[in-house]
Amino acid sequence: MRWLPTGVAVIFLAALSGCPSEFGRDGRVAKAIRKDSAELVSERCSDEKIEEVCAEGKEESPDCEACFQ
């Protein structure tokens, strides 16, 4: 008789783990990931800085590599 409550609990947990409000395209987790990614990209070098530190012959310089890490 324990199989019925166990089965219901498993189905209930499976349904909650795929909850669109948390993990869907517009869920809280997806929004947090987008926000963090945008912050990481905004801290990178500007186009002008990239042209300056990554000019021809400077592609392997530490300053140039720092812009893309």
PQR file of N, CA, C, O and H, with PARSE charges and radii, in Angstrom:
ATOM      1  N   MET A   1       0.806  -1.204   0.000 -0.4000 1.5000
ATOM      2  CA  MET A   1       0.000   0.000   0.000 -0.0000 2.0000
ATOM      3  C   MET A   1       0.849   1.268   0.000  0.5500 1.7000
ATOM      4  O   MET A   1       0.306   2.354  -0.204 -0.5500 1.4000
ATOM      5  N   ARG A   2       2.137   1.173   0.218 -0.4000 1.5000
ATOM      6  CA  ARG A   2       2.991   2.343   0.202 -0.0000 2.0000
ATOM      7  C   ARG A   2       3.293   2.809  -1.218  0.5500 1.7000
ATOM      8  O   ARG A   2       3.763   3.930  -1.413 -0.5500 1.4000
ATOM      9  H   ARG A   2       2.578   0.291   0.383  0.4000 1.0000
ATOM     10  N   TRP A   3       3.033   1.980  -2.189 -0.4000 1.5000
ATOM     11  CA  TRP A   3       3.368   2.338  -3.566 -0.0000 2.0000
ATOM     12  C   TRP A   3       2.541   3.507  -4.078  0.5500 1.7000
ATOM     13  O   TRP A   3       3.051   4.332  -4.835 -0.5500 1.4000
ATOM     14  H   TRP A   3       2.651   1.069  -2.030  0.4000 1.0000
ATOM     15  N   LEU A   4       1.310   3.595  -3.692 -0.4000 1.5000
ATOM     16  CA  LEU A   4       0.450   4.683  -4.165 -0.0000 2.0000
ATOM     17  C   LEU A   4       0.950   6.047  -3.664  0.5500 1.7000
ATOM     18  O   LEU A   4       1.144   6.946  -4.482 -0.5500 1.4000
ATOM     19  H   LEU A   4       0.895   2.925  -3.077  0.4000 1.0000
ATOM     20  N   PRO A   5       1.166   6.236  -2.362 -0.5600 1.5000
ATOM     21  CA  PRO A   5       1.684   7.547  -1.914  0.2800 2.0000
ATOM     22  C   PRO A   5       3.079   7.850  -2.465  0.5500 1.7000
ATOM     23  O   PRO A   5       3.398   9.002  -2.762 -0.5500 1.4000
ATOM     24  N   THR A   6       3.905   6.815  -2.598 -0.4000 1.5000
ATOM     25  CA  THR A   6       5.241   7.018  -3.143 -0.0000 2.0000
ATOM     26  C   THR A   6       5.156   7.456  -4.604  0.5500 1.7000
ATOM     27  O   THR A   6       5.859   8.376  -5.022 -0.5500 1.4000
ATOM     28  H   THR A   6       3.647   5.880  -2.357  0.4000 1.0000
ATOM     29  N   GLY A   7       4.311   6.807  -5.363 -0.4000 1.5000
ATOM     30  CA  GLY A   7       4.131   7.168  -6.766 -0.0000 2.0000
ATOM     31  C   GLY A   7       3.603   8.584  -6.925  0.5500 1.7000
ATOM     32  O   GLY A   7       4.059   9.331  -7.791 -0.5500 1.4000
ATOM     33  H   GLY A   7       3.740   6.059  -5.023  0.4000 1.0000
ATOM     34  N   VAL A   8       2.646   8.946  -6.090 -0.4000 1.5000
ATOM     35  CA  VAL A   8       2.090  10.295  -6.137 -0.0000 2.0000
ATOM     36  C   VAL A   8       3.175  11.313  -5.781  0.5500 1.7000
ATOM     37  O   VAL A   8       3.265  12.367  -6.411 -0.5500 1.4000
ATOM     38  H   VAL A   8       2.276   8.339  -5.386  0.4000 1.0000
ATOM     39  N   ALA A   9       3.989  11.010  -4.787 -0.4000 1.5000
ATOM     40  CA  ALA A   9       5.064  11.925  -4.392 -0.0000 2.0000
ATOM     41  C   ALA A   9       6.081  12.087  -5.514  0.5500 1.7000
ATOM     42  O   ALA A   9       6.554  13.196  -5.759 -0.5500 1.4000
ATOM     43  H   ALA A   9       3.916  10.154  -4.275  0.4000 1.0000
ATOM     44  N   VAL A  10       6.419  11.009  -6.191 -0.4000 1.5000
ATOM     45  CA  VAL A  10       7.378  11.080  -7.298 -0.0000 2.0000
ATOM     46  C   VAL A  10       6.813  11.930  -8.434  0.5500 1.7000
ATOM     47  O   VAL A  10       7.520  12.774  -8.985 -0.5500 1.4000
ATOM     48  H   VAL A  10       6.034  10.108  -5.992  0.4000 1.0000
ATOM     49  N   ILE A  11       5.576  11.722  -8.779 -0.4000 1.5000
ATOM     50  CA  ILE A  11       4.951  12.520  -9.841 -0.0000 2.0000
ATOM     51  C   ILE A  11       4.866  13.986  -9.433  0.5500 1.7000
ATOM     52  O   ILE A  11       5.112  14.874 -10.249 -0.5500 1.4000
ATOM     53  H   ILE A  11       5.001  11.037  -8.331  0.4000 1.0000
ATOM     54  N   PHE A  12       4.520  14.240  -8.181 -0.4000 1.5000
ATOM     55  CA  PHE A  12       4.429  15.604  -7.676 -0.0000 2.0000
ATOM     56  C   PHE A  12       5.793  16.296  -7.752  0.5500 1.7000
ATOM     57  O   PHE A  12       5.870  17.443  -8.193 -0.5500 1.4000
ATOM     58  H   PHE A  12       4.320  13.518  -7.518  0.4000 1.0000
ATOM     59  N   LEU A  13       6.857  15.631  -7.337 -0.4000 1.5000
ATOM     60  CA  LEU A  13       8.201  16.207  -7.391 -0.0000 2.0000
ATOM     61  C   LEU A  13       8.671  16.418  -8.831  0.5500 1.7000
ATOM     62  O   LEU A  13       9.343  17.405  -9.131 -0.5500 1.4000
ATOM     63  H   LEU A  13       6.794  14.700  -6.979  0.4000 1.0000
ATOM     64  N   ALA A  14       8.321  15.500  -9.708 -0.4000 1.5000
ATOM     65  CA  ALA A  14       8.691  15.647 -11.113 -0.0000 2.0000
ATOM     66  C   ALA A  14       7.997  16.861 -11.728  0.5500 1.7000
ATOM     67  O   ALA A  14       8.599  17.593 -12.512 -0.5500 1.4000
ATOM     68  H   ALA A  14       7.776  14.698  -9.465  0.4000 1.0000
ATOM     69  N   ALA A  15       6.742  17.068 -11.373 -0.4000 1.5000
ATOM     70  CA  ALA A  15       6.000  18.215 -11.894 -0.0000 2.0000
ATOM     71  C   ALA A  15       6.576  19.528 -11.362  0.5500 1.7000
ATOM     72  O   ALA A  15       6.669  20.511 -12.097 -0.5500 1.4000
ATOM     73  H   ALA A  15       6.253  16.473 -10.735  0.4000 1.0000
ATOM     74  N   LEU A  16       6.958  19.542 -10.095 -0.4000 1.5000
ATOM     75  CA  LEU A  16       7.517  20.764  -9.512 -0.0000 2.0000
ATOM     76  C   LEU A  16       8.903  21.088 -10.058  0.5500 1.7000
ATOM     77  O   LEU A  16       9.259  22.259 -10.192 -0.5500 1.4000
ATOM     78  H   LEU A  16       6.882  18.744  -9.498  0.4000 1.0000
ATOM     79  N   SER A  17       9.677  20.074 -10.370 -0.4000 1.5000
ATOM     80  CA  SER A  17      11.030  20.332 -10.854 -0.0000 2.0000
ATOM     81  C   SER A  17      11.032  20.962 -12.237  0.5500 1.7000
ATOM     82  O   SER A  17      12.008  21.613 -12.609 -0.5500 1.4000
ATOM     83  H   SER A  17       9.388  19.122 -10.262  0.4000 1.0000
ATOM     84  N   GLY A  18       9.987  20.789 -12.994 -0.4000 1.5000
ATOM     85  CA  GLY A  18       9.889  21.393 -14.315 -0.0000 2.0000
ATOM     86  C   GLY A  18       8.992  22.610 -14.322  0.5500 1.7000
ATOM     87  O   GLY A  18       8.432  22.959 -15.362 -0.5500 1.4000
ATOM     88  H   GLY A  18       9.194  20.260 -12.692  0.4000 1.0000
ATOM     89  N   CYS A  19       8.846  23.254 -13.198 -0.4000 1.5000
ATOM     90  CA  CYS A  19       7.937  24.386 -13.053 -0.0000 2.0000
ATOM     91  C   CYS A  19       8.387  25.549 -13.949  0.5500 1.7000
ATOM     92  O   CYS A  19       9.486  26.070 -13.761 -0.5500 1.4000
ATOM     93  H   CYS A  19       9.301  22.970 -12.353  0.4000 1.0000
ATOM     94  N   PRO A  20       7.574  25.959 -14.903 -0.5600 1.5000
ATOM     95  CA  PRO A  20       7.971  27.006 -15.841  0.2800 2.0000
ATOM     96  C   PRO A  20       8.227  28.359 -15.181  0.5500 1.7000
ATOM     97  O   PRO A  20       9.003  29.159 -15.703 -0.5500 1.4000
ATOM     98  N   SER A  21       7.593  28.625 -14.053 -0.4000 1.5000
ATOM     99  CA  SER A  21       7.825  29.919 -13.413 -0.0000 2.0000
ATOM    100  C   SER A  21       9.237  30.035 -12.861  0.5500 1.7000
ATOM    101  O   SER A  21       9.725  31.141 -12.629 -0.5500 1.4000
ATOM    102  H   SER A  21       6.962  27.975 -13.629  0.4000 1.0000
ATOM    103  N   GLU A  22       9.887  28.919 -12.651 -0.4000 1.5000
ATOM    104  CA  GLU A  22      11.253  28.932 -12.138 -0.0000 2.0000
ATOM    105  C   GLU A  22      12.278  28.678 -13.237  0.5500 1.7000
ATOM    106  O   GLU A  22      13.277  29.391 -13.328 -0.5500 1.4000
ATOM    107  H   GLU A  22       9.491  28.020 -12.839  0.4000 1.0000
ATOM    108  N   PHE A  23      12.042  27.674 -14.066 -0.4000 1.5000
ATOM    109  CA  PHE A  23      13.066  27.205 -14.999 -0.0000 2.0000
ATOM    110  C   PHE A  23      12.734  27.436 -16.463  0.5500 1.7000
ATOM    111  O   PHE A  23      13.564  27.141 -17.322 -0.5500 1.4000
ATOM    112  H   PHE A  23      11.230  27.094 -13.991  0.4000 1.0000
ATOM    113  N   GLY A  24      11.579  27.941 -16.774 -0.4000 1.5000
ATOM    114  CA  GLY A  24      11.194  28.141 -18.168 -0.0000 2.0000
ATOM    115  C   GLY A  24      11.956  29.278 -18.809  0.5500 1.7000
ATOM    116  O   GLY A  24      12.837  29.875 -18.189 -0.5500 1.4000
ATOM    117  H   GLY A  24      10.904  28.181 -16.076  0.4000 1.0000
ATOM    118  N   ARG A  25      11.620  29.576 -20.040 -0.4000 1.5000
ATOM    119  CA  ARG A  25      12.309  30.629 -20.801 -0.0000 2.0000
ATOM    120  C   ARG A  25      12.197  31.981 -20.093  0.5500 1.7000
ATOM    121  O   ARG A  25      13.149  32.762 -20.109 -0.5500 1.4000
ATOM    122  H   ARG A  25      10.905  29.091 -20.543  0.4000 1.0000
ATOM    123  N   ASP A  26      11.073  32.262 -19.485 -0.4000 1.5000
ATOM    124  CA  ASP A  26      10.880  33.518 -18.762 -0.0000 2.0000
ATOM    125  C   ASP A  26      10.851  33.313 -17.259  0.5500 1.7000
ATOM    126  O   ASP A  26      10.309  34.142 -16.529 -0.5500 1.4000
ATOM    127  H   ASP A  26      10.300  31.628 -19.472  0.4000 1.0000
ATOM    128  N   GLY A  27      11.425  32.227 -16.796 -0.4000 1.5000
ATOM    129  CA  GLY A  27      11.454  31.923 -15.373 -0.0000 2.0000
ATOM    130  C   GLY A  27      12.504  32.729 -14.632  0.5500 1.7000
ATOM    131  O   GLY A  27      13.338  33.403 -15.237 -0.5500 1.4000
ATOM    132  H   GLY A  27      11.866  31.553 -17.389  0.4000 1.0000
ATOM    133  N   ARG A  28      12.446  32.647 -13.312 -0.4000 1.5000
ATOM    134  CA  ARG A  28      13.380  33.418 -12.493 -0.0000 2.0000
ATOM    135  C   ARG A  28      14.825  33.001 -12.715  0.5500 1.7000
ATOM    136  O   ARG A  28      15.716  33.850 -12.730 -0.5500 1.4000
ATOM    137  H   ARG A  28      11.769  32.100 -12.821  0.4000 1.0000
ATOM    138  N   VAL A  29      15.067  31.720 -12.886 -0.4000 1.5000
ATOM    139  CA  VAL A  29      16.435  31.244 -13.092 -0.0000 2.0000
ATOM    140  C   VAL A  29      16.979  31.759 -14.423  0.5500 1.7000
ATOM    141  O   VAL A  29      18.121  32.215 -14.488 -0.5500 1.4000
ATOM    142  H   VAL A  29      14.342  31.031 -12.875  0.4000 1.0000
ATOM    143  N   ALA A  30      16.184  31.692 -15.472 -0.4000 1.5000
ATOM    144  CA  ALA A  30      16.619  32.170 -16.784 -0.0000 2.0000
ATOM    145  C   ALA A  30      16.889  33.672 -16.757  0.5500 1.7000
ATOM    146  O   ALA A  30      17.854  34.138 -17.363 -0.5500 1.4000
ATOM    147  H   ALA A  30      15.256  31.321 -15.419  0.4000 1.0000
ATOM    148  N   LYS A  31      16.049  34.429 -16.065 -0.4000 1.5000
ATOM    149  CA  LYS A  31      16.263  35.876 -15.963 -0.0000 2.0000
ATOM    150  C   LYS A  31      17.545  36.187 -15.200  0.5500 1.7000
ATOM    151  O   LYS A  31      18.280  37.105 -15.566 -0.5500 1.4000
ATOM    152  H   LYS A  31      15.265  34.050 -15.573  0.4000 1.0000
ATOM    153  N   ALA A  32      17.816  35.435 -14.150 -0.4000 1.5000
ATOM    154  CA  ALA A  32      19.044  35.650 -13.386 -0.0000 2.0000
ATOM    155  C   ALA A  32      20.276  35.335 -14.223  0.5500 1.7000
ATOM    156  O   ALA A  32      21.279  36.045 -14.145 -0.5500 1.4000
ATOM    157  H   ALA A  32      17.219  34.689 -13.852  0.4000 1.0000
ATOM    158  N   ILE A  33      20.206  34.283 -15.016 -0.4000 1.5000
ATOM    159  CA  ILE A  33      21.329  33.922 -15.884 -0.0000 2.0000
ATOM    160  C   ILE A  33      21.566  35.014 -16.918  0.5500 1.7000
ATOM    161  O   ILE A  33      22.710  35.391 -17.171 -0.5500 1.4000
ATOM    162  H   ILE A  33      19.391  33.707 -15.079  0.4000 1.0000
ATOM    163  N   ARG A  34      20.485  35.529 -17.522 -0.4000 1.5000
ATOM    164  CA  ARG A  34      20.627  36.606 -18.509 -0.0000 2.0000
ATOM    165  C   ARG A  34      21.240  37.857 -17.883  0.5500 1.7000
ATOM    166  O   ARG A  34      22.093  38.506 -18.487 -0.5500 1.4000
ATOM    167  H   ARG A  34      19.555  35.223 -17.317  0.4000 1.0000
ATOM    168  N   LYS A  35      20.799  38.192 -16.668 -0.4000 1.5000
ATOM    169  CA  LYS A  35      21.316  39.375 -15.990 -0.0000 2.0000
ATOM    170  C   LYS A  35      22.806  39.204 -15.684  0.5500 1.7000
ATOM    171  O   LYS A  35      23.596  40.119 -15.919 -0.5500 1.4000
ATOM    172  H   LYS A  35      20.105  37.664 -16.177  0.4000 1.0000
ATOM    173  N   ASP A  36      23.190  38.045 -15.165 -0.4000 1.5000
ATOM    174  CA  ASP A  36      24.598  37.792 -14.864 -0.0000 2.0000
ATOM    175  C   ASP A  36      25.455  37.819 -16.130  0.5500 1.7000
ATOM    176  O   ASP A  36      26.565  38.351 -16.127 -0.5500 1.4000
ATOM    177  H   ASP A  36      22.549  37.301 -14.975  0.4000 1.0000
ATOM    178  N   SER A  37      24.933  37.248 -17.200 -0.4000 1.5000
ATOM    179  CA  SER A  37      25.673  37.250 -18.463 -0.0000 2.0000
ATOM    180  C   SER A  37      25.857  38.670 -18.987  0.5500 1.7000
ATOM    181  O   SER A  37      26.927  39.013 -19.489 -0.5500 1.4000
ATOM    182  H   SER A  37      24.031  36.817 -17.203  0.4000 1.0000
ATOM    183  N   ALA A  38      24.834  39.486 -18.874 -0.4000 1.5000
ATOM    184  CA  ALA A  38      24.929  40.866 -19.336 -0.0000 2.0000
ATOM    185  C   ALA A  38      25.958  41.641 -18.521  0.5500 1.7000
ATOM    186  O   ALA A  38      26.689  42.467 -19.067 -0.5500 1.4000
ATOM    187  H   ALA A  38      23.964  39.207 -18.466  0.4000 1.0000
ATOM    188  N   GLU A  39      26.017  41.378 -17.214 -0.4000 1.5000
ATOM    189  CA  GLU A  39      27.003  42.048 -16.379 -0.0000 2.0000
ATOM    190  C   GLU A  39      28.416  41.632 -16.764  0.5500 1.7000
ATOM    191  O   GLU A  39      29.326  42.461 -16.779 -0.5500 1.4000
ATOM    192  H   GLU A  39      25.423  40.707 -16.771  0.4000 1.0000
ATOM    193  N   LEU A  40      28.603  40.371 -17.070 -0.4000 1.5000
ATOM    194  CA  LEU A  40      29.924  39.896 -17.463 -0.0000 2.0000
ATOM    195  C   LEU A  40      30.370  40.538 -18.773  0.5500 1.7000
ATOM    196  O   LEU A  40      31.524  40.941 -18.916 -0.5500 1.4000
ATOM    197  H   LEU A  40      27.864  39.698 -17.058  0.4000 1.0000
ATOM    198  N   VAL A  41      29.454  40.628 -19.717 -0.4000 1.5000
ATOM    199  CA  VAL A  41      29.786  41.205 -21.015 -0.0000 2.0000
ATOM    200  C   VAL A  41      30.054  42.698 -20.886  0.5500 1.7000
ATOM    201  O   VAL A  41      30.946  43.222 -21.554 -0.5500 1.4000
ATOM    202  H   VAL A  41      28.516  40.300 -19.601  0.4000 1.0000
ATOM    203  N   SER A  42      29.305  43.387 -20.048 -0.4000 1.5000
ATOM    204  CA  SER A  42      29.487  44.830 -19.924 -0.0000 2.0000
ATOM    205  C   SER A  42      30.819  45.187 -19.280  0.5500 1.7000
ATOM    206  O   SER A  42      31.311  46.299 -19.468 -0.5500 1.4000
ATOM    207  H   SER A  42      28.580  42.962 -19.506  0.4000 1.0000
ATOM    208  N   GLU A  43      31.414  44.268 -18.525 -0.4000 1.5000
ATOM    209  CA  GLU A  43      32.695  44.525 -17.895 -0.0000 2.0000
ATOM    210  C   GLU A  43      33.860  44.303 -18.853  0.5500 1.7000
ATOM    211  O   GLU A  43      34.998  44.648 -18.536 -0.5500 1.4000
ATOM    212  H   GLU A  43      31.014  43.364 -18.372  0.4000 1.0000
ATOM    213  N   ARG A  44      33.592  43.744 -19.991 -0.4000 1.5000
ATOM    214  CA  ARG A  44      34.646  43.496 -20.973 -0.0000 2.0000
ATOM    215  C   ARG A  44      35.044  44.798 -21.644  0.5500 1.7000
ATOM    216  O   ARG A  44      34.452  45.846 -21.384 -0.5500 1.4000
ATOM    217  H   ARG A  44      32.668  43.463 -20.249  0.4000 1.0000
ATOM    218  N   CYS A  45      36.026  44.731 -22.488 -0.4000 1.5000
ATOM    219  CA  CYS A  45      36.567  45.915 -23.143 -0.0000 2.0000
ATOM    220  C   CYS A  45      35.592  46.486 -24.182  0.5500 1.7000
ATOM    221  O   CYS A  45      34.825  45.757 -24.810 -0.5500 1.4000
ATOM    222  H   CYS A  45      36.507  43.880 -22.699  0.4000 1.0000
ATOM    223  N   SER A  46      35.648  47.791 -24.337 -0.4000 1.5000
ATOM    224  CA  SER A  46      34.862  48.445 -25.381 -0.0000 2.0000
ATOM    225  C   SER A  46      35.525  48.202 -26.726  0.5500 1.7000
ATOM    226  O   SER A  46      36.658  47.725 -26.789 -0.5500 1.4000
ATOM    227  H   SER A  46      36.272  48.383 -23.827  0.4000 1.0000
ATOM    228  N   ASP A  47      34.827  48.528 -27.790 -0.4000 1.5000
ATOM    229  CA  ASP A  47      35.374  48.351 -29.136 -0.0000 2.0000
ATOM    230  C   ASP A  47      36.643  49.179 -29.334  0.5500 1.7000
ATOM    231  O   ASP A  47      37.604  48.722 -29.952 -0.5500 1.4000
ATOM    232  H   ASP A  47      33.907  48.916 -27.739  0.4000 1.0000
ATOM    233  N   GLU A  48      36.633  50.394 -28.804 -0.4000 1.5000
ATOM    234  CA  GLU A  48      37.805  51.258 -28.942 -0.0000 2.0000
ATOM    235  C   GLU A  48      39.012  50.661 -28.211  0.5500 1.7000
ATOM    236  O   GLU A  48      40.132  50.683 -28.720 -0.5500 1.4000
ATOM    237  H   GLU A  48      35.853  50.765 -28.301  0.4000 1.0000
ATOM    238  N   LYS A  49      38.768  50.132 -27.017 -0.4000 1.5000
ATOM    239  CA  LYS A  49      39.859  49.527 -26.237 -0.0000 2.0000
ATOM    240  C   LYS A  49      40.396  48.288 -26.950  0.5500 1.7000
ATOM    241  O   LYS A  49      41.605  48.055 -26.972 -0.5500 1.4000
ATOM    242  H   LYS A  49      37.858  50.115 -26.603  0.4000 1.0000
ATOM    243  N   ILE A  50      39.501  47.498 -27.529 -0.4000 1.5000
ATOM    244  CA  ILE A  50      39.929  46.306 -28.249 -0.0000 2.0000
ATOM    245  C   ILE A  50      40.808  46.699 -29.436  0.5500 1.7000
ATOM    246  O   ILE A  50      41.842  46.075 -29.677 -0.5500 1.4000
ATOM    247  H   ILE A  50      38.519  47.687 -27.512  0.4000 1.0000
ATOM    248  N   GLU A  51      40.401  47.730 -30.176 -0.4000 1.5000
ATOM    249  CA  GLU A  51      41.209  48.190 -31.309 -0.0000 2.0000
ATOM    250  C   GLU A  51      42.582  48.664 -30.847  0.5500 1.7000
ATOM    251  O   GLU A  51      43.580  48.479 -31.545 -0.5500 1.4000
ATOM    252  H   GLU A  51      39.561  48.237 -29.980  0.4000 1.0000
ATOM    253  N   GLU A  52      42.625  49.273 -29.675 -0.4000 1.5000
ATOM    254  CA  GLU A  52      43.892  49.798 -29.155 -0.0000 2.0000
ATOM    255  C   GLU A  52      44.827  48.687 -28.686  0.5500 1.7000
ATOM    256  O   GLU A  52      45.999  48.665 -29.062 -0.5500 1.4000
ATOM    257  H   GLU A  52      41.815  49.424 -29.108  0.4000 1.0000
ATOM    258  N   VAL A  53      44.319  47.762 -27.866 -0.4000 1.5000
ATOM    259  CA  VAL A  53      45.199  46.753 -27.255 -0.0000 2.0000
ATOM    260  C   VAL A  53      45.366  45.503 -28.108  0.5500 1.7000
ATOM    261  O   VAL A  53      46.257  44.696 -27.845 -0.5500 1.4000
ATOM    262  H   VAL A  53      43.367  47.780 -27.560  0.4000 1.0000
ATOM    263  N   CYS A  54      44.531  45.329 -29.119 -0.4000 1.5000
ATOM    264  CA  CYS A  54      44.618  44.138 -29.970 -0.0000 2.0000
ATOM    265  C   CYS A  54      45.006  44.501 -31.407  0.5500 1.7000
ATOM    266  O   CYS A  54      44.679  43.774 -32.345 -0.5500 1.4000
ATOM    267  H   CYS A  54      43.807  45.985 -29.333  0.4000 1.0000
ATOM    268  N   ALA A  55      45.685  45.600 -31.570 -0.4000 1.5000
ATOM    269  CA  ALA A  55      46.115  46.007 -32.910 -0.0000 2.0000
ATOM    270  C   ALA A  55      47.047  44.946 -33.492  0.5500 1.7000
ATOM    271  O   ALA A  55      47.494  44.034 -32.796 -0.5500 1.4000
ATOM    272  H   ALA A  55      45.951  46.191 -30.808  0.4000 1.0000
ATOM    273  N   GLU A  56      47.323  45.089 -34.767 -0.4000 1.5000
ATOM    274  CA  GLU A  56      48.160  44.111 -35.451 -0.0000 2.0000
ATOM    275  C   GLU A  56      49.500  43.953 -34.726  0.5500 1.7000
ATOM    276  O   GLU A  56      50.196  44.935 -34.467 -0.5500 1.4000
ATOM    277  H   GLU A  56      46.960  45.830 -35.332  0.4000 1.0000
ATOM    278  N   GLY A  57      49.843  42.726 -34.410 -0.4000 1.5000
ATOM    279  CA  GLY A  57      51.076  42.428 -33.702 -0.0000 2.0000
ATOM    280  C   GLY A  57      50.904  42.341 -32.196  0.5500 1.7000
ATOM    281  O   GLY A  57      51.807  41.876 -31.499 -0.5500 1.4000
ATOM    282  H   GLY A  57      49.277  41.929 -34.621  0.4000 1.0000
ATOM    283  N   LYS A  58      49.753  42.784 -31.675 -0.4000 1.5000
ATOM    284  CA  LYS A  58      49.503  42.750 -30.230 -0.0000 2.0000
ATOM    285  C   LYS A  58      48.439  41.717 -29.849  0.5500 1.7000
ATOM    286  O   LYS A  58      47.948  41.721 -28.720 -0.5500 1.4000
ATOM    287  H   LYS A  58      49.020  43.162 -32.241  0.4000 1.0000
ATOM    288  N   GLU A  59      48.086  40.845 -30.776 -0.4000 1.5000
ATOM    289  CA  GLU A  59      46.997  39.900 -30.528 -0.0000 2.0000
ATOM    290  C   GLU A  59      47.256  38.983 -29.340  0.5500 1.7000
ATOM    291  O   GLU A  59      46.310  38.540 -28.689 -0.5500 1.4000
ATOM    292  H   GLU A  59      48.485  40.842 -31.693  0.4000 1.0000
ATOM    293  N   GLU A  60      48.505  38.695 -29.049 -0.4000 1.5000
ATOM    294  CA  GLU A  60      48.851  37.772 -27.970 -0.0000 2.0000
ATOM    295  C   GLU A  60      49.195  38.498 -26.660  0.5500 1.7000
ATOM    296  O   GLU A  60      49.603  37.858 -25.691 -0.5500 1.4000
ATOM    297  H   GLU A  60      49.273  39.055 -29.578  0.4000 1.0000
ATOM    298  N   SER A  61      49.036  39.807 -26.627 -0.4000 1.5000
ATOM    299  CA  SER A  61      49.397  40.561 -25.418 -0.0000 2.0000
ATOM    300  C   SER A  61      48.419  40.248 -24.284  0.5500 1.7000
ATOM    301  O   SER A  61      47.261  39.914 -24.536 -0.5500 1.4000
ATOM    302  H   SER A  61      48.705  40.327 -27.415  0.4000 1.0000
ATOM    303  N   PRO A  62      48.882  40.355 -23.039 -0.5600 1.5000
ATOM    304  CA  PRO A  62      48.014  40.086 -21.890  0.2800 2.0000
ATOM    305  C   PRO A  62      46.803  41.011 -21.845  0.5500 1.7000
ATOM    306  O   PRO A  62      45.717  40.587 -21.449 -0.5500 1.4000
ATOM    307  N   ASP A  63      46.977  42.277 -22.246 -0.4000 1.5000
ATOM    308  CA  ASP A  63      45.849  43.213 -22.241 -0.0000 2.0000
ATOM    309  C   ASP A  63      44.779  42.782 -23.235  0.5500 1.7000
ATOM    310  O   ASP A  63      43.586  42.874 -22.945 -0.5500 1.4000
ATOM    311  H   ASP A  63      47.859  42.622 -22.568  0.4000 1.0000
ATOM    312  N   CYS A  64      45.198  42.315 -24.399 -0.4000 1.5000
ATOM    313  CA  CYS A  64      44.244  41.861 -25.409 -0.0000 2.0000
ATOM    314  C   CYS A  64      43.522  40.602 -24.941  0.5500 1.7000
ATOM    315  O   CYS A  64      42.307  40.482 -25.099 -0.5500 1.4000
ATOM    316  H   CYS A  64      46.167  42.240 -24.635  0.4000 1.0000
ATOM    317  N   GLU A  65      44.259  39.682 -24.377 -0.4000 1.5000
ATOM    318  CA  GLU A  65      43.645  38.433 -23.895 -0.0000 2.0000
ATOM    319  C   GLU A  65      42.682  38.691 -22.751  0.5500 1.7000
ATOM    320  O   GLU A  65      41.693  37.973 -22.604 -0.5500 1.4000
ATOM    321  H   GLU A  65      45.246  39.779 -24.249  0.4000 1.0000
ATOM    322  N   ALA A  66      42.954  39.712 -21.932 -0.4000 1.5000
ATOM    323  CA  ALA A  66      42.074  40.041 -20.813 -0.0000 2.0000
ATOM    324  C   ALA A  66      40.707  40.520 -21.299  0.5500 1.7000
ATOM    325  O   ALA A  66      39.703  40.351 -20.607 -0.5500 1.4000
ATOM    326  H   ALA A  66      43.758  40.295 -22.052  0.4000 1.0000
ATOM    327  N   CYS A  67      40.672  41.112 -22.475 -0.4000 1.5000
ATOM    328  CA  CYS A  67      39.397  41.588 -23.022 -0.0000 2.0000
ATOM    329  C   CYS A  67      38.472  40.425 -23.407  0.5500 1.7000
ATOM    330  O   CYS A  67      37.255  40.604 -23.460 -0.5500 1.4000
ATOM    331  H   CYS A  67      41.488  41.250 -23.037  0.4000 1.0000
ATOM    332  N   PHE A  68      39.017  39.268 -23.669 -0.4000 1.5000
ATOM    333  CA  PHE A  68      38.213  38.148 -24.158 -0.0000 2.0000
ATOM    334  C   PHE A  68      38.105  37.004 -23.163  0.5500 1.7000
ATOM    335  O   PHE A  68      37.618  35.930 -23.516 -0.5500 1.4000
ATOM    336  H   PHE A  68      40.005  39.123 -23.625  0.4000 1.0000
ATOM    337  N   GLN A  69      38.539  37.204 -21.954 -0.4000 1.5000
ATOM    338  CA  GLN A  69      38.420  36.144 -20.942 -0.0000 2.0000
ATOM    339  C   GLN A  69      37.292  36.408 -20.024  0.5500 1.7000
ATOM    340  O   GLN A  69      37.043  35.621 -19.110 -0.5500 1.4000
ATOM    341  H   GLN A  69      38.935  38.076 -21.668  0.4000 1.0000
TER
END
